[in-house]
Amino acid sequence: MTGPLGRTWGSLRGKKEFDLVFDAGRRLTGRYFTLFLRVGTGGGPRLGLIVSKKVARAATRRNMIKRIIRESFRHADLARLKGFDLVVLARPTLAGAGREEIRASIDRQIAGTVAHLSPGARP
């Protein structure tokens, strides 16, 4: 079943849902992003994004970063997998990075999450 705009994944909504991922998830840290992965949620895949004003003062830049993350998630085809929540937290080091550098960094990190989503992986 597809969601709004044809998406096959959902979004994390509210502090409680984010806190569950932060508390019970695995942290994967990179240069520009920290990913929190919670496996075994039982539902469809859900994505949460956090891009603060510390990363980019302008709303247009924050929105551009979010679009790049969503596009990387879609191209990685993680949406076909079930039962995980992923929160992507943009780090302040991202402030001076260009589009290509942001895309390459998040692509590498999202590809790295595939190992944690295999049936034998434990959070």
C-alpha positions as CSV (number, residue, x, y, z in Angstrom):
1,M,0.0,0.0,0.0
2,T,1.3,3.4,-0.9
3,G,0.9,6.5,1.2
4,P,0.6,10.2,0.3
5,L,2.3,11.2,-2.9
6,G,2.9,7.5,-3.8
7,R,5.4,7.0,-0.9
8,T,5.7,3.5,0.4
9,W,7.0,4.6,3.8
10,G,5.5,6.7,6.6
11,S,6.8,9.5,8.7
12,L,7.6,9.7,12.4
13,R,5.3,12.2,14.1
14,G,5.6,13.6,17.5
15,K,8.1,13.6,20.3
16,K,7.1,10.2,21.7
17,E,7.8,8.4,18.4
18,F,11.2,10.1,18.0
19,D,12.1,9.3,21.6
20,L,11.4,5.6,21.1
21,V,13.9,5.5,18.3
22,F,16.5,7.5,20.3
23,D,16.1,5.3,23.4
24,A,15.8,1.9,21.8
25,G,17.7,2.4,18.5
26,R,21.2,1.9,17.2
27,R,23.2,5.1,16.5
28,L,25.2,5.3,13.3
29,T,27.4,8.4,13.2
30,G,29.0,10.0,10.2
31,R,30.6,13.3,9.2
32,Y,27.4,15.1,8.4
33,F,24.6,12.9,9.8
34,T,23.8,10.8,12.8
35,L,21.3,8.0,12.0
36,F,19.2,6.3,14.7
37,L,17.8,3.0,13.6
38,R,15.2,1.0,15.5
39,V,14.6,-2.5,14.0
40,G,11.6,-4.7,14.7
41,T,8.8,-2.1,15.0
42,G,6.4,-4.4,13.3
43,G,4.8,-1.8,11.0
44,G,6.0,-0.4,7.7
45,P,9.2,1.6,7.4
46,R,9.1,5.2,8.8
47,L,11.5,8.1,8.3
48,G,12.1,11.0,10.7
49,L,14.2,14.1,9.8
50,I,15.8,16.6,12.1
51,V,17.5,19.6,10.5
52,S,17.9,22.4,13.0
53,K,18.7,26.1,12.5
54,K,22.2,25.3,13.8
55,V,22.7,23.4,10.6
56,A,21.2,26.0,8.2
57,R,19.6,29.4,9.2
58,A,17.6,29.7,6.0
59,A,14.4,27.6,5.8
60,T,15.1,27.0,2.1
61,R,18.4,25.4,2.8
62,R,16.9,23.2,5.6
63,N,14.2,22.1,3.2
64,M,16.7,21.3,0.5
65,I,18.6,19.1,2.9
66,K,15.4,17.3,3.8
67,R,14.6,16.7,0.1
68,I,18.0,15.2,-0.5
69,I,17.6,12.9,2.4
70,R,14.2,11.7,1.3
71,E,15.4,11.2,-2.2
72,S,18.4,9.1,-1.0
73,F,16.0,7.0,1.1
74,R,13.8,6.5,-1.9
75,H,16.6,5.5,-4.2
76,A,18.1,3.1,-1.6
77,D,14.9,1.2,-1.9
78,L,14.7,0.7,1.9
79,A,11.0,1.4,1.7
80,R,10.5,-2.2,0.5
81,L,11.8,-3.5,3.8
82,K,9.4,-3.8,6.8
83,G,9.6,-3.1,10.5
84,F,12.1,-0.3,11.1
85,D,12.2,3.4,12.0
86,L,15.0,5.6,10.9
87,V,15.7,9.1,12.2
88,V,18.3,11.2,10.3
89,L,19.8,14.0,12.4
90,A,21.8,16.6,10.5
91,R,24.9,17.7,12.3
92,P,26.2,21.3,12.4
93,T,29.3,20.2,10.3
94,L,26.9,20.1,7.3
95,A,26.6,23.9,7.2
96,G,29.2,24.5,4.5
97,A,28.7,21.3,2.4
98,G,27.4,21.4,-1.2
99,R,24.5,19.4,-2.6
100,E,26.8,16.7,-4.1
101,E,28.7,16.2,-0.9
102,I,25.5,16.0,1.1
103,R,24.0,13.5,-1.3
104,A,27.2,11.3,-1.3
105,S,27.4,11.3,2.5
106,I,23.8,10.4,3.1
107,D,23.9,7.7,0.4
108,R,26.9,6.1,2.1
109,Q,25.2,6.1,5.5
110,I,21.8,4.9,4.3
111,A,23.6,2.1,2.4
112,G,25.3,1.2,5.6
113,T,22.0,0.7,7.4
114,V,21.1,-2.2,5.1
115,A,23.5,-4.4,7.1
116,H,21.6,-3.6,10.2
117,L,18.3,-4.4,8.6
118,S,19.2,-8.0,7.6
119,P,17.2,-10.7,9.4
120,G,20.1,-11.7,11.7
121,A,21.0,-8.1,12.8
122,R,20.2,-6.9,16.3
123,P,19.6,-3.3,17.2
